[in-house]
Amino acid sequence: MSDFINRPQIEVLSAADGERRRYWPDDDKLRIVEESFIGHRQAAATARRHGICRSLLTTWRRQYRNGELGSSRPVSFAPVTVTKAPARQTNSVDPCPPPGCEVEIALPNGRRVTVPVGVEPEALARILAVVDEQ
């Protein structure tokens, strides 16, 4: 009987007793990530300011760049080649391009889009969004 008296008592803790993980909506994540891109070496300071771990912010930044965070698209650059056009023989400067002038855009997925020089930027953005996704 003395063996039961000298044993320490056991305390059972449940998960409900501790602090729960915080939930970050995608809008807050996007706002924090975009804030961390402002300035030079602002990731650690931004993480401290919002009370999150720097490694969590690094994970969010990687997801942002890969397009996995919210509805953002991945940040990428497309190669551009500029060729020198032959000099025109006219002396006057024509602000309007001649009819038939076109620009060819090579997309990262291998497709090429040829559009007239005077295409509206909004229309071009809609075209590129459709062609780039397929």
N, C-alpha and C positions, 0 to 999 in steps of 0.2 A: 503494500500500500504506500509506502514512503516514496516509491518510484514515481507515482502520479503527482505527488505534491511538489516535487522539485523541478518539474518540467515547465518551461515558459509557455505562456498562453499564445495562441496563434490568432493573428488578426487577418481577416479576409477582406481584401479590397476589390471593389468591382470597377469596371471601366467607367461607369456612370459617376463615380466619385471624383475622377480626375478631370483635368481640363480637356475639352474637345478640340479637335483641329478646326481651324478657321476655314471658312469657305470663301473663295474669292470669285465673284462673277467675272465673266470674260471682259465686260466693260472696264472694270477696275484693273484687271490684269493689263489690258491694252493701254490704259492711261498711265500705269506705273512703268510699263516697258518703254513707251514713247518718251516719258519723262527721263528715263535712264539714258536714252540716246542723245539727249541735249548736253552739249559741253563735252569736255575732255575728262575721262575717267570718273564718270558720275554714277556708275553702277553700285558701288559699295555705299556711297552716300545716299543714294535713292533707297536702297534696301534698308539702311538704318532709319531713314526718315519715315518709312512706312511700317517698320517693325517686322520685316521679314528677313529670312536668311539670304545671304548673298548667293548661295548655290540655287535657291529656289528662283531668284530673279534671273540667274544665268539660264536655268531651264526654260523659263518663260520667254527669254530673249531668243533662245534657239527655236522654240516653237513658233515664235513670231516670224523669224526669218524663213522657216520652212512652210509657213502658211497654215499651221496647225492650230493657231490661237485665234479663236473668234472667226470673223469673216475676212480677215486680212489675207492678202495675197503675198507670196514670197517675194522678197526683194531680189531682183536679178537685173543683170545688164545684158543687152543684146549687142553683138558686134556690129559695128557700122563701118562701111567702107565709103570714103569720099573720093570721087574721081574728078580730075580736072577736065572741065568741058572745053571744047575748042572756043577760042575767042570769036566773038561776033564782029562782023565788019561794019555794023551800023554805028553812027556817032551818037545817036540819041539813046537815052536810057528809058527802057520800057518797064514800068512797074508791074505790068500784067504779063505773066508768062504766055508764050505762044500756045495756041491750042494743040493738043496732042502731047504736051510735056507730062511725063509721068515719073513717079518715084516708086522704086521697088524696095519692099521691106522684107528682109529674111528673118523669120522667126526661129527661136531656139529649137522648136520641134521639127525643123527642116522645111516647113512650108514657106512659100513666098507669096506676098501680096503686092500687087501693082495697083496704085491709085493715082488719080490725076493730082497735079501740084496744088490746085486750089481747093482740095477737099476740106470740109469743115472738120475741126479737131474732134468735136463730139461724135460725129459720124464715124471718123476713123477709129476712135476709142471703142465704139460699139462693135465695129467690124473686127478689130483685133481681139476683143474679148471673146467673140464667138469662135474665131479661127484658132486662137491659142488654146482653147479648152478641148477641142475635138481631137 
